[in-house]
Amino acid sequence: MAAATIGLAALGSAFSGYSQASAANYQAQVAKNNAIVSSRNANAAIAAGQVQSQAVSLRSAAQGGQIKAAQAANNINTSSKSAIGVQESQRETGELDTLTAMNNAALQAYGYQVQGANFNAQAGLEQSIAGQAPIASALNFGGNALDKAPSIGSNWLNFGGGGGGGGLSSEQLNPGGFGG
């Protein structure tokens, strides 16, 4: 009976280790997939930032043209120092807006890259857990079996196992003294 119990416990431990490894492998694959999505999101953020910065740059150039046209329409010498100062100020503001759009896209992409790195680290951890789960289950089973070995042995001896000696006395077997 004890051997069957130990056998079933060993089998349960093996299945537990396999189950834990399977779950960890699944989580590792989910993390890898999330890392791929994060990488694609980073690339999309960079591409969107480039498009946005080009749009800002074109809008700024159009504003510069409108300013120069408005100056000319109002009989302002577009080559005068103050008119050129207004034009340069608008151009610098447009450049700053373009750089800001590019920087925002780079920051967003960096966030996705960090997220992807975290997902890859999680995948590595889960793969490590998957590799160690069967071993951990076996060691856990072995430790439990060794922990229970003294009680199994004493139970075996107390109930008549183990050959000559250590079994039940005749008084324990026949407490009333009949036939004995």
OpenMM code with the backbone's topology and positions (N, CA, C; nanometers):
from openmm import Vec3, app, unit

residues = "MET ALA ALA ALA THR ILE GLY LEU ALA ALA LEU GLY SER ALA PHE SER GLY TYR SER GLN ALA SER ALA ALA ASN TYR GLN ALA GLN VAL ALA LYS ASN ASN ALA ILE VAL SER SER ARG ASN ALA ASN ALA ALA ILE ALA ALA GLY GLN VAL GLN SER GLN ALA VAL SER LEU ARG SER ALA ALA GLN GLY GLY GLN ILE LYS ALA ALA GLN ALA ALA ASN ASN ILE ASN THR SER SER LYS SER ALA ILE GLY VAL GLN GLU SER GLN ARG GLU THR GLY GLU LEU ASP THR LEU THR ALA MET ASN ASN ALA ALA LEU GLN ALA TYR GLY TYR GLN VAL GLN GLY ALA ASN PHE ASN ALA GLN ALA GLY LEU GLU GLN SER ILE ALA GLY GLN ALA PRO ILE ALA SER ALA LEU ASN PHE GLY GLY ASN ALA LEU ASP LYS ALA PRO SER ILE GLY SER ASN TRP LEU ASN PHE GLY GLY GLY GLY GLY GLY GLY GLY LEU SER SER GLU GLN LEU ASN PRO GLY GLY PHE GLY GLY".split()
positions = [
    Vec3(0.0826, -0.1184, 0.0000),
    Vec3(0.0000, 0.0000, 0.0000),
    Vec3(0.0873, 0.1251, 0.0000),
    Vec3(0.1923, 0.1263, 0.0805),
    Vec3(0.2817, 0.2419, 0.0876),
    Vec3(0.3534, 0.2622, -0.0454),
    Vec3(0.3926, 0.1526, -0.1092),
    Vec3(0.4619, 0.1636, -0.2377),
    Vec3(0.3687, 0.2236, -0.3430),
    Vec3(0.2424, 0.1855, -0.3399),
    Vec3(0.1460, 0.2417, -0.4360),
    Vec3(0.1264, 0.3899, -0.4099),
    Vec3(0.1206, 0.4273, -0.2832),
    Vec3(0.1048, 0.5686, -0.2485),
    Vec3(0.2238, 0.6483, -0.2961),
    Vec3(0.3425, 0.5947, -0.2755),
    Vec3(0.4647, 0.6615, -0.3192),
    Vec3(0.4664, 0.6703, -0.4717),
    Vec3(0.4270, 0.5635, -0.5379),
    Vec3(0.4235, 0.5632, -0.6842),
    Vec3(0.3270, 0.6678, -0.7386),
    Vec3(0.2093, 0.6764, -0.6774),
    Vec3(0.1118, 0.7764, -0.7210),
    Vec3(0.1617, 0.9175, -0.6923),
    Vec3(0.2273, 0.9346, -0.5800),
    Vec3(0.2824, 1.0664, -0.5472),
    Vec3(0.3907, 1.1050, -0.6474),
    Vec3(0.4735, 1.0087, -0.6857),
    Vec3(0.5789, 1.0357, -0.7845),
    Vec3(0.5177, 1.0727, -0.9196),
    Vec3(0.4156, 0.9993, -0.9584),
    Vec3(0.3473, 1.0284, -1.0842),
    Vec3(0.2821, 1.1665, -1.0791),
    Vec3(0.2170, 1.1972, -0.9691),
    Vec3(0.1561, 1.3295, -0.9521),
    Vec3(0.2595, 1.4399, -0.9565),
    Vec3(0.3736, 1.4165, -0.8964),
    Vec3(0.4809, 1.5146, -0.8967),
    Vec3(0.5332, 1.5366, -1.0386),
    Vec3(0.5472, 1.4282, -1.1136),
    Vec3(0.5943, 1.4404, -1.2522),
    Vec3(0.4949, 1.5197, -1.3361),
    Vec3(0.3671, 1.4891, -1.3215),
    Vec3(0.2658, 1.5630, -1.3964),
    Vec3(0.2614, 1.7092, -1.3529),
    Vec3(0.2802, 1.7335, -1.2255),
    Vec3(0.2822, 1.8709, -1.1753),
    Vec3(0.3980, 1.9481, -1.2386),
    Vec3(0.5142, 1.8866, -1.2444),
    Vec3(0.6307, 1.9503, -1.3070),
    Vec3(0.6077, 1.9767, -1.4542),
    Vec3(0.5493, 1.8806, -1.5224),
    Vec3(0.5192, 1.8964, -1.6645),
    Vec3(0.4179, 2.0083, -1.6843),
    Vec3(0.3170, 2.0126, -1.5997),
    Vec3(0.2136, 2.1152, -1.6092),
    Vec3(0.2730, 2.2540, -1.5843),
    Vec3(0.3577, 2.2657, -1.4843),
    Vec3(0.4214, 2.3944, -1.4550),
    Vec3(0.5119, 2.4368, -1.5705),
    Vec3(0.5829, 2.3421, -1.6283),
    Vec3(0.6704, 2.3732, -1.7416),
    Vec3(0.5877, 2.4180, -1.8616),
    Vec3(0.4773, 2.3495, -1.8866),
    Vec3(0.3908, 2.3880, -1.9989),
    Vec3(0.3338, 2.5280, -1.9794),
    Vec3(0.2894, 2.5574, -1.8599),
    Vec3(0.2348, 2.6901, -1.8309),
    Vec3(0.3422, 2.7974, -1.8474),
    Vec3(0.4623, 2.7703, -1.8006),
    Vec3(0.5709, 2.8682, -1.8130),
    Vec3(0.6111, 2.8863, -1.9595),
    Vec3(0.6134, 2.7775, -2.0364),
    Vec3(0.6433, 2.7891, -2.1799),
    Vec3(0.5382, 2.8725, -2.2509),
    Vec3(0.4128, 2.8532, -2.2132),
    Vec3(0.3045, 2.9327, -2.2719),
    Vec3(0.3238, 3.0806, -2.2393),
    Vec3(0.3524, 3.1110, -2.1135),
    Vec3(0.3729, 3.2501, -2.0727),
    Vec3(0.4950, 3.3099, -2.1431),
    Vec3(0.5981, 3.2284, -2.1647),
    Vec3(0.7166, 3.2762, -2.2367),
    Vec3(0.6799, 3.3131, -2.3802),
    Vec3(0.5983, 3.2311, -2.4436),
    Vec3(0.5574, 3.2606, -2.5815),
    Vec3(0.4706, 3.3860, -2.5873),
    Vec3(0.3833, 3.4030, -2.4898),
    Vec3(0.3010, 3.5253, -2.4837),
    Vec3(0.3919, 3.6475, -2.4703),
    Vec3(0.4914, 3.6386, -2.3841),
    Vec3(0.5837, 3.7509, -2.3649),
    Vec3(0.6631, 3.7789, -2.4928),
    Vec3(0.7062, 3.6740, -2.5632),
    Vec3(0.7779, 3.6934, -2.6901),
    Vec3(0.6875, 3.7621, -2.7923),
    Vec3(0.5633, 3.7190, -2.8001),
    Vec3(0.4688, 3.7815, -2.8931),
    Vec3(0.4469, 3.9286, -2.8566),
    Vec3(0.4363, 3.9569, -2.7284),
    Vec3(0.4207, 4.0954, -2.6840),
    Vec3(0.5440, 4.1784, -2.7197),
    Vec3(0.6616, 4.1189, -2.7121),
    Vec3(0.7846, 4.1898, -2.7498),
    Vec3(0.7840, 4.2225, -2.8988),
    Vec3(0.7358, 4.1300, -2.9795),
    Vec3(0.7264, 4.1548, -3.1239),
    Vec3(0.6299, 4.2704, -3.1508),
    Vec3(0.5159, 4.2699, -3.0832),
    Vec3(0.4179, 4.3781, -3.0997),
    Vec3(0.4795, 4.5114, -3.0568),
    Vec3(0.5526, 4.5111, -2.9468),
    Vec3(0.6169, 4.6342, -2.9000),
    Vec3(0.7179, 4.6866, -3.0011),
    Vec3(0.7927, 4.5973, -3.0618),
    Vec3(0.8898, 4.6369, -3.1633),
    Vec3(0.8196, 4.6979, -3.2842),
    Vec3(0.7119, 4.6362, -3.3248),
    Vec3(0.6356, 4.6913, -3.4378),
    Vec3(0.5737, 4.8261, -3.4015),
    Vec3(0.5277, 4.8394, -3.2784),
    Vec3(0.4732, 4.9677, -3.2341),
    Vec3(0.5810, 5.0761, -3.2340),
    Vec3(0.7030, 5.0401, -3.1951),
    Vec3(0.8133, 5.1368, -3.1969),
    Vec3(0.8411, 5.1829, -3.3391),
    Vec3(0.8444, 5.0879, -3.4318),
    Vec3(0.8676, 5.1239, -3.5726),
    Vec3(0.7546, 5.2116, -3.6258),
    Vec3(0.6320, 5.1791, -3.5884),
    Vec3(0.5174, 5.2593, -3.6329),
    Vec3(0.5233, 5.3998, -3.5738),
    Vec3(0.5663, 5.4109, -3.4486),
    Vec3(0.5771, 5.5424, -3.3849),
    Vec3(0.6820, 5.6280, -3.4560),
    Vec3(0.7929, 5.5665, -3.4932),
    Vec3(0.8973, 5.6408, -3.5654),
    Vec3(0.8453, 5.6851, -3.7018),
    Vec3(0.7798, 5.5953, -3.7731),
    Vec3(0.7254, 5.6295, -3.9047),
    Vec3(0.6207, 5.7402, -3.8929),
    Vec3(0.5323, 5.7297, -3.7942),
    Vec3(0.4302, 5.8330, -3.7744),
    Vec3(0.4945, 5.9660, -3.7369),
    Vec3(0.5996, 5.9614, -3.6575),
    Vec3(0.6707, 6.0835, -3.6205),
    Vec3(0.7372, 6.1498, -3.7394),
    Vec3(0.7908, 6.0688, -3.8309),
    Vec3(0.8516, 6.1253, -3.9509),
    Vec3(0.7465, 6.1941, -4.0371),
    Vec3(0.6323, 6.1281, -4.0523),
    Vec3(0.5234, 6.1873, -4.1306),
    Vec3(0.4743, 6.3157, -4.0640),
    Vec3(0.4574, 6.3103, -3.9319),
    Vec3(0.4093, 6.4286, -3.8601),
    Vec3(0.5106, 6.5427, -3.8690),
    Vec3(0.6395, 6.5126, -3.8534),
    Vec3(0.7399, 6.6188, -3.8609),
    Vec3(0.7473, 6.6777, -4.0015),
    Vec3(0.7276, 6.5966, -4.1047),
    Vec3(0.7233, 6.6497, -4.2411),
    Vec3(0.6026, 6.7420, -4.2588),
    Vec3(0.4885, 6.7010, -4.2037),
    Vec3(0.3679, 6.7839, -4.2129),
    Vec3(0.3884, 6.9161, -4.1398),
    Vec3(0.4508, 6.9117, -4.0230),
    Vec3(0.4771, 7.0339, -3.9469),
    Vec3(0.5729, 7.1235, -4.0256),
    Vec3(0.6743, 7.0625, -4.0848),
    Vec3(0.7713, 7.1383, -4.1628),
    Vec3(0.7049, 7.2054, -4.2837),
    Vec3(0.6195, 7.1329, -4.3535),
    Vec3(0.5482, 7.1901, -4.4689),
    Vec3(0.4535, 7.3014, -4.4249),
    Vec3(0.3859, 7.2798, -4.3146),
    Vec3(0.2939, 7.3816, -4.2615),
    Vec3(0.3730, 7.5076, -4.2230),
    Vec3(0.4896, 7.4873, -4.1654),
    Vec3(0.5740, 7.6002, -4.1268),
    Vec3(0.6224, 7.6766, -4.2498),
    Vec3(0.6620, 7.6049, -4.3542),
    Vec3(0.7061, 7.6705, -4.4779),
    Vec3(0.5913, 7.7500, -4.5402),
    Vec3(0.4712, 7.6932, -4.5342),
    Vec3(0.3547, 7.7647, -4.5875),
    Vec3(0.3277, 7.8913, -4.5072),
    Vec3(0.3416, 7.8817, -4.3749),
    Vec3(0.3220, 8.0011, -4.2905),
    Vec3(0.4265, 8.1080, -4.3229),
    Vec3(0.5491, 8.0628, -4.3481),
    Vec3(0.6554, 8.1573, -4.3853),
    Vec3(0.6210, 8.2291, -4.5144),
    Vec3(0.5695, 8.1543, -4.6094),
    Vec3(0.5270, 8.2169, -4.7354),
    Vec3(0.4126, 8.3132, -4.7147),
    Vec3(0.3181, 8.2774, -4.6285),
    Vec3(0.2047, 8.3660, -4.6005),
    Vec3(0.2507, 8.4952, -4.5325),
    Vec3(0.3473, 8.4818, -4.4420),
    Vec3(0.3992, 8.6005, -4.3733),
    Vec3(0.4651, 8.6944, -4.4737),
    Vec3(0.5478, 8.6383, -4.5609),
    Vec3(0.6177, 8.7213, -4.6606),
    Vec3(0.5169, 8.7848, -4.7558),
    Vec3(0.4163, 8.7076, -4.7960),
    Vec3(0.3133, 8.7612, -4.8855),
    Vec3(0.2336, 8.8717, -4.8161),
    Vec3(0.2015, 8.8514, -4.6895),
    Vec3(0.1267, 8.9536, -4.6148),
    Vec3(0.2102, 9.0804, -4.5996),
    Vec3(0.3402, 9.0621, -4.5775),
    Vec3(0.4279, 9.1798, -4.5651),
    Vec3(0.4294, 9.2580, -4.6970),
    Vec3(0.4423, 9.1878, -4.8054),
    Vec3(0.4456, 9.2541, -4.9366),
    Vec3(0.3120, 9.3191, -4.9683),
    Vec3(0.2028, 9.2515, -4.9331),
    Vec3(0.0693, 9.3062, -4.9608),
    Vec3(0.0433, 9.4331, -4.8806),
    Vec3(0.1080, 9.4469, -4.7694),
    Vec3(0.0896, 9.5647, -4.6847),
    Vec3(0.2009, 9.6675, -4.7056),
    Vec3(0.2674, 9.6582, -4.8204),
    Vec3(0.3732, 9.7525, -4.8585),
    Vec3(0.4879, 9.7588, -4.7578),
    Vec3(0.5179, 9.6419, -4.6976),
    Vec3(0.6335, 9.6325, -4.6071),
    Vec3(0.7476, 9.5761, -4.6900),
    Vec3(0.8623, 9.6385, -4.6816),
    Vec3(0.9789, 9.5903, -4.7539),
    Vec3(1.0188, 9.4558, -4.6916),
    Vec3(1.0047, 9.3468, -4.7678),
    Vec3(1.0319, 9.2120, -4.7145),
    Vec3(1.1805, 9.1900, -4.6887),
    Vec3(1.2634, 9.2833, -4.7343),
    Vec3(1.4080, 9.2736, -4.7104),
    Vec3(1.4525, 9.3605, -4.5941),
    Vec3(1.3575, 9.4296, -4.5327),
    Vec3(1.3956, 9.5148, -4.4199),
    Vec3(1.4327, 9.4283, -4.2999),
    Vec3(1.5069, 9.4907, -4.2115),
    Vec3(1.5565, 9.4173, -4.0941),
    Vec3(1.4416, 9.3620, -4.0102),
    Vec3(1.3388, 9.4396, -3.9863),
    Vec3(1.2281, 9.3914, -3.9020),
    Vec3(1.1467, 9.2829, -3.9734),
    Vec3(1.1264, 9.2973, -4.1034),
    Vec3(1.0510, 9.1961, -4.1784),
    Vec3(1.1280, 9.0641, -4.1812),
    Vec3(1.2578, 9.0724, -4.2009),
    Vec3(1.3419, 8.9514, -4.2007),
    Vec3(1.3414, 8.8887, -4.0610),
    Vec3(1.3405, 8.9710, -3.9572),
    Vec3(1.3341, 8.9196, -3.8196),
    Vec3(1.2063, 8.8412, -3.7953),
    Vec3(1.0947, 8.8909, -3.8461),
    Vec3(0.9669, 8.8190, -3.8313),
    Vec3(0.9719, 8.6865, -3.9066),
    Vec3(1.0268, 8.6905, -4.0278),
    Vec3(1.0365, 8.5695, -4.1097),
    Vec3(1.1274, 8.4653, -4.0427),
    Vec3(1.2402, 8.5109, -3.9902),
    Vec3(1.3331, 8.4186, -3.9230),
    Vec3(1.2723, 8.3613, -3.7951),
    Vec3(1.2006, 8.4450, -3.7230),
    Vec3(1.1355, 8.3990, -3.5999),
    Vec3(1.0343, 8.2882, -3.6316),
    Vec3(0.9570, 8.3107, -3.7380),
    Vec3(0.8590, 8.2074, -3.7772),
    Vec3(0.9301, 8.0804, -3.8221),
    Vec3(1.0401, 8.0929, -3.8948),
    Vec3(1.1159, 7.9767, -3.9438),
    Vec3(1.1744, 7.8982, -3.8255),
    Vec3(1.2281, 7.9680, -3.7283),
    Vec3(1.2847, 7.9021, -3.6097),
    Vec3(1.1759, 7.8314, -3.5296),
    Vec3(1.0594, 7.8962, -3.5190),
    Vec3(0.9474, 7.8323, -3.4489),
    Vec3(0.9038, 7.7058, -3.5221),
    Vec3(0.9014, 7.7135, -3.6551),
    Vec3(0.8659, 7.5962, -3.7352),
    Vec3(0.9662, 7.4825, -3.7186),
    Vec3(1.0947, 7.5171, -3.7128),
    Vec3(1.1984, 7.4154, -3.6908),
    Vec3(1.1831, 7.3517, -3.5537),
    Vec3(1.1539, 7.4352, -3.4547),
    Vec3(1.1331, 7.3831, -3.3190),
    Vec3(1.0131, 7.2888, -3.3153),
    Vec3(0.9054, 7.3275, -3.3822),
    Vec3(0.7863, 7.2402, -3.3876),
    Vec3(0.8188, 7.1083, -3.4571),
    Vec3(0.8983, 7.1145, -3.5640),
    Vec3(0.9383, 6.9927, -3.6359),
    Vec3(1.0231, 6.9025, -3.5460),
    Vec3(1.1189, 6.9615, -3.4777),
    Vec3(1.2052, 6.8845, -3.3868),
    Vec3(1.1250, 6.8275, -3.2698),
    Vec3(1.0281, 6.9034, -3.2225),
    Vec3(0.9434, 6.8554, -3.1127),
    Vec3(0.8636, 6.7330, -3.1577),
    Vec3(0.8090, 6.7372, -3.2787),
    Vec3(0.7339, 6.6221, -3.3309),
    Vec3(0.8244, 6.5000, -3.3431),
    Vec3(0.9468, 6.5213, -3.3920),
    Vec3(1.0411, 6.4100, -3.4054),
    Vec3(1.0804, 6.3554, -3.2677),
    Vec3(1.1028, 6.4448, -3.1723),
    Vec3(1.1405, 6.4031, -3.0373),
    Vec3(1.0276, 6.3249, -2.9702),
    Vec3(0.9053, 6.3724, -2.9858),
    Vec3(0.7912, 6.3010, -2.9268),
    Vec3(0.7798, 6.1602, -2.9842),
    Vec3(0.8010, 6.1472, -3.1139),
    Vec3(0.7959, 6.0150, -3.1767),
    Vec3(0.9090, 5.9260, -3.1243),
    Vec3(1.0271, 5.9855, -3.1073),
    Vec3(1.1410, 5.9082, -3.0555),
    Vec3(1.1148, 5.8622, -2.9120),
    Vec3(1.0555, 5.9489, -2.8311),
    Vec3(1.0229, 5.9103, -2.6934),
    Vec3(0.9190, 5.7984, -2.6898),
    Vec3(0.8188, 5.8093, -2.7752),
    Vec3(0.7169, 5.7048, -2.7809),
    Vec3(0.7793, 5.5729, -2.8264),
    Vec3(0.8653, 5.5791, -2.9280),
    Vec3(0.9324, 5.4581, -2.9761),
    Vec3(1.0202, 5.3976, -2.8663),
    Vec3(1.0911, 5.4839, -2.7922),
    Vec3(1.1752, 5.4362, -2.6825),
    Vec3(1.0910, 5.3628, -2.5777),
    Vec3(0.9740, 5.4173, -2.5477),
    Vec3(0.8844, 5.3506, -2.4525),
    Vec3(0.8471, 5.2114, -2.5001),
    Vec3(0.8170, 5.1988, -2.6287),
    Vec3(0.7846, 5.0668, -2.6836),
    Vec3(0.9066, 4.9744, -2.6808),
    Vec3(1.0249, 5.0298, -2.7061),
    Vec3(1.1467, 4.9476, -2.7036),
    Vec3(1.1754, 4.8967, -2.5624),
    Vec3(1.1565, 4.9824, -2.4639),
    Vec3(1.1757, 4.9398, -2.3237),
    Vec3(1.0729, 4.8321, -2.2883),
    Vec3(0.9490, 4.8548, -2.3304),
    Vec3(0.8444, 4.7561, -2.3057),
    Vec3(0.8815, 4.6224, -2.3703),
    Vec3(0.9326, 4.6270, -2.4938),
    Vec3(0.9744, 4.5046, -2.5623),
    Vec3(1.0879, 4.4343, -2.4889),
    Vec3(1.1828, 4.5128, -2.4385),
    Vec3(1.2936, 4.4538, -2.3621),
    Vec3(1.2411, 4.3862, -2.2356),
    Vec3(1.1438, 4.4492, -2.1709),
    Vec3(1.0842, 4.3885, -2.0514),
    Vec3(1.0122, 4.2581, -2.0863),
    Vec3(0.9416, 4.2578, -2.1986),
    Vec3(0.8741, 4.1352, -2.2404),
    Vec3(0.9754, 4.0249, -2.2721),
    Vec3(1.0867, 4.0609, -2.3355),
    Vec3(1.1902, 3.9609, -2.3645),
    Vec3(1.2522, 3.9076, -2.2355),
    Vec3(1.2708, 3.9951, -2.1377),
    Vec3(1.3233, 3.9503, -2.0083),
    Vec3(1.2240, 3.8560, -1.9411),
    Vec3(1.0956, 3.8889, -1.9491),
    Vec3(0.9919, 3.8023, -1.8921),
    Vec3(0.9918, 3.6662, -1.9614),
    Vec3(1.0085, 3.6675, -2.0934),
    Vec3(1.0127, 3.5412, -2.1684),
    Vec3(1.1310, 3.4559, -2.1207),
    Vec3(1.2454, 3.5192, -2.1004),
    Vec3(1.3624, 3.4457, -2.0515),
    Vec3(1.3391, 3.3863, -1.9138),
    Vec3(1.2748, 3.4630, -1.8273),
    Vec3(1.2430, 3.4131, -1.6930),
    Vec3(1.1486, 3.2942, -1.7012),
    Vec3(1.0452, 3.3067, -1.7831),
    Vec3(0.9482, 3.1972, -1.7961),
    Vec3(1.0134, 3.0726, -1.8547),
    Vec3(1.1043, 3.0905, -1.9501),
    Vec3(1.1746, 2.9746, -2.0062),
    Vec3(1.2620, 2.9081, -1.9008),
    Vec3(1.3229, 2.9893, -1.8156),
    Vec3(1.4026, 2.9342, -1.7063),
    Vec3(1.3149, 2.8545, -1.6104),
    Vec3(1.1986, 2.9105, -1.5785),
    Vec3(1.1041, 2.8400, -1.4906),
    Vec3(1.0609, 2.7091, -1.5550),
    Vec3(1.0337, 2.7136, -1.6858),
    Vec3(0.9908, 2.5925, -1.7568),
    Vec3(1.0986, 2.4851, -1.7524),
    Vec3(1.2233, 2.5266, -1.7654),
    Vec3(1.3325, 2.4295, -1.7617),
    Vec3(1.3548, 2.3696, -1.6236),
    Vec3(1.3233, 2.4469, -1.5204),
    Vec3(1.3496, 2.4008, -1.3849),
    Vec3(1.2296, 2.3338, -1.3184),
    Vec3(1.1106, 2.3519, -1.3741),
    Vec3(0.9898, 2.2991, -1.3096),
    Vec3(0.9930, 2.1474, -1.2902),
    Vec3(1.0304, 2.0682, -1.3928),
    Vec3(1.0337, 1.9226, -1.3699),
    Vec3(1.1367, 1.8824, -1.2633),
    Vec3(1.2496, 1.9493, -1.2639),
    Vec3(1.3540, 1.9186, -1.1654),
    Vec3(1.3053, 1.9571, -1.0257),
    Vec3(1.2426, 2.0726, -1.0156),
    Vec3(1.1919, 2.1181, -0.8859),
    Vec3(1.0849, 2.0233, -0.8334),
    Vec3(0.9980, 1.9756, -0.9216),
    Vec3(0.8948, 1.8813, -0.8778),
    Vec3(0.9568, 1.7508, -0.8297),
    Vec3(1.0584, 1.7043, -0.9014),
    Vec3(1.1244, 1.5800, -0.8609),
    Vec3(1.1939, 1.5973, -0.7261),
    Vec3(1.2615, 1.7107, -0.7094),
    Vec3(1.3285, 1.7348, -0.5816),
    Vec3(1.2271, 1.7513, -0.4687),
    Vec3(1.1173, 1.8172, -0.4976),
    Vec3(1.0113, 1.8340, -0.3977),
    Vec3(0.9549, 1.6981, -0.3580),
    Vec3(0.9302, 1.6129, -0.4570),
    Vec3(0.8810, 1.4786, -0.4275),
    Vec3(0.9835, 1.4017, -0.3448),
    Vec3(1.1108, 1.4085, -0.3864),
    Vec3(1.2155, 1.3371, -0.3129),
    Vec3(1.2270, 1.3845, -0.1700),
    Vec3(1.2195, 1.5167, -0.1510),
    Vec3(1.2260, 1.5712, -0.0155),
    Vec3(1.1085, 1.5270, 0.0685),
    Vec3(0.9905, 1.5273, 0.0097),
    Vec3(0.8716, 1.4827, 0.0836),
    Vec3(0.8803, 1.3342, 0.1167),
    Vec3(0.9304, 1.2561, 0.0210),
    Vec3(0.9419, 1.1116, 0.0444),
    Vec3(1.0415, 1.0835, 0.1565),
    Vec3(1.1545, 1.1547, 0.1551),
    Vec3(1.2537, 1.1345, 0.2610),
    Vec3(1.2002, 1.1826, 0.3956),
    Vec3(1.1217, 1.2866, 0.3926),
    Vec3(1.0628, 1.3396, 0.5148),
    Vec3(0.9654, 1.2396, 0.5760),
    Vec3(0.8939, 1.1669, 0.4910),
    Vec3(0.7931, 1.0724, 0.5391),
    Vec3(0.8494, 0.9311, 0.5591),
    Vec3(0.9702, 0.9068, 0.5126),
    Vec3(1.0286, 0.7728, 0.5210),
    Vec3(1.0312, 0.7174, 0.6636),
    Vec3(1.0694, 0.7933, 0.7645),
    Vec3(1.0705, 0.7369, 0.9000),
    Vec3(0.9308, 0.6927, 0.9454),
    Vec3(0.8278, 0.7691, 0.9136),
    Vec3(0.6942, 0.7293, 0.9589),
    Vec3(0.6447, 0.6084, 0.8807),
    Vec3(0.6805, 0.5985, 0.7533),
    Vec3(0.6413, 0.4807, 0.6749),
    Vec3(0.7088, 0.3568, 0.7328),
    Vec3(0.8392, 0.3714, 0.7652),
    Vec3(0.9120, 0.2580, 0.8216),
    Vec3(0.8576, 0.2158, 0.9567),
    Vec3(0.8273, 0.3106, 1.0424),
    Vec3(0.7756, 0.2733, 1.1743),
    Vec3(0.6360, 0.2145, 1.1620),
    Vec3(0.5560, 0.2651, 1.0694),
    Vec3(0.4234, 0.2053, 1.0475),
    Vec3(0.4377, 0.0627, 0.9973),
    Vec3(0.5318, 0.0405, 0.9100),
    Vec3(0.5559, -0.0929, 0.8559),
    Vec3(0.5938, -0.1889, 0.9682),
    Vec3(0.6839, -0.1448, 1.0545),
    Vec3(0.7273, -0.2302, 1.1647),
    Vec3(0.6158, -0.2496, 1.2676),
    Vec3(0.5397, -0.1457, 1.2966),
    Vec3(0.4328, -0.1554, 1.3959),
    Vec3(0.3196, -0.2470, 1.3518),
    Vec3(0.2998, -0.2609, 1.2234),
    Vec3(0.1891, -0.3429, 1.1768),
    Vec3(0.2351, -0.4762, 1.1211),
    Vec3(0.3493, -0.5221, 1.1656),
    Vec3(0.3888, -0.6592, 1.1381),
    Vec3(0.4773, -0.6765, 1.0174),
    Vec3(0.5227, -0.5712, 0.9598),
    Vec3(0.6103, -0.5858, 0.8443),
    Vec3(0.7518, -0.6074, 0.8895),
    Vec3(0.8385, -0.6280, 0.7980),
    Vec3(0.9806, -0.6325, 0.8270),
    Vec3(1.0288, -0.7648, 0.8797),
    Vec3(0.9607, -0.8738, 0.8610),
    Vec3(1.0130, -1.0051, 0.8976),
    Vec3(0.9926, -1.0362, 1.0432),
    Vec3(1.0957, -1.0888, 1.1138),
    Vec3(1.0824, -1.1366, 1.2476),
    Vec3(1.0835, -1.0263, 1.3489),
    Vec3(1.0310, -0.9892, 1.4315),
    Vec3(1.0470, -0.8853, 1.5300),
    Vec3(0.9810, -0.7542, 1.4908),
    Vec3(0.9433, -0.6852, 1.5907),
    Vec3(0.8878, -0.5548, 1.5697),
    Vec3(0.7415, -0.5575, 1.5346),
    Vec3(0.6832, -0.6780, 1.5249),
    Vec3(0.5428, -0.6873, 1.4888),
    Vec3(0.4554, -0.6716, 1.6107),
    Vec3(0.3289, -0.7013, 1.5977),
    Vec3(0.2352, -0.6933, 1.7095),
    Vec3(0.2566, -0.8126, 1.8030),
    Vec3(0.2439, -0.7864, 1.9312),
    Vec3(0.2600, -0.8938, 2.0290),
    Vec3(0.1353, -0.9814, 2.0281),
    Vec3(0.1477, -1.0982, 2.0926),
    Vec3(0.0330, -1.1882, 2.0992),
    Vec3(-0.0786, -1.1259, 2.1814),
    Vec3(-0.0459, -1.0447, 2.2803),
    Vec3(-0.1503, -0.9773, 2.3573),
    Vec3(-0.2221, -0.8739, 2.2732),
    Vec3(-0.1484, -0.8067, 2.1838),
    Vec3(-0.2127, -0.7086, 2.0977),
    Vec3(-0.3043, -0.7774, 1.9970),
    Vec3(-0.2607, -0.8938, 1.9507),
    Vec3(-0.3421, -0.9665, 1.8538),
    Vec3(-0.4602, -1.0352, 1.9213),
    Vec3(-0.4444, -1.0805, 2.0469),
    Vec3(-0.5494, -1.1565, 2.1181),
    Vec3(-0.5646, -1.0980, 2.2553),
    Vec3(-0.6285, -0.9801, 2.2677),
    Vec3(-0.6334, -0.9139, 2.3975),
    Vec3(-0.7092, -0.9910, 2.5050),
    Vec3(-0.8052, -1.0745, 2.4719),
    Vec3(-0.8837, -1.1471, 2.5725),
    Vec3(-0.8142, -1.2736, 2.6202),
    Vec3(-0.7062, -1.3105, 2.5589),
    Vec3(-0.6331, -1.4305, 2.6001),
    Vec3(-0.6962, -1.5580, 2.5501),
    Vec3(-0.7913, -1.5573, 2.4599),
    Vec3(-0.8542, -1.6793, 2.4127),
    Vec3(-0.7645, -1.7485, 2.3142),
    Vec3(-0.7521, -1.8706, 2.3247),
    Vec3(-0.6814, -1.9561, 2.2316),
    Vec3(-0.5325, -1.9302, 2.2263),
    Vec3(-0.4794, -1.8728, 2.3301),
    Vec3(-0.3491, -1.8413, 2.3135),
    Vec3(-0.2399, -1.8720, 2.3889),
] * unit.nanometer
topology = app.Topology()
chain = topology.addChain("A")
for resn in residues:
    res = topology.addResidue(resn, chain)
    for name in ("N", "CA", "C"):
        topology.addAtom(name, app.Element.getBySymbol(name[0]), res)
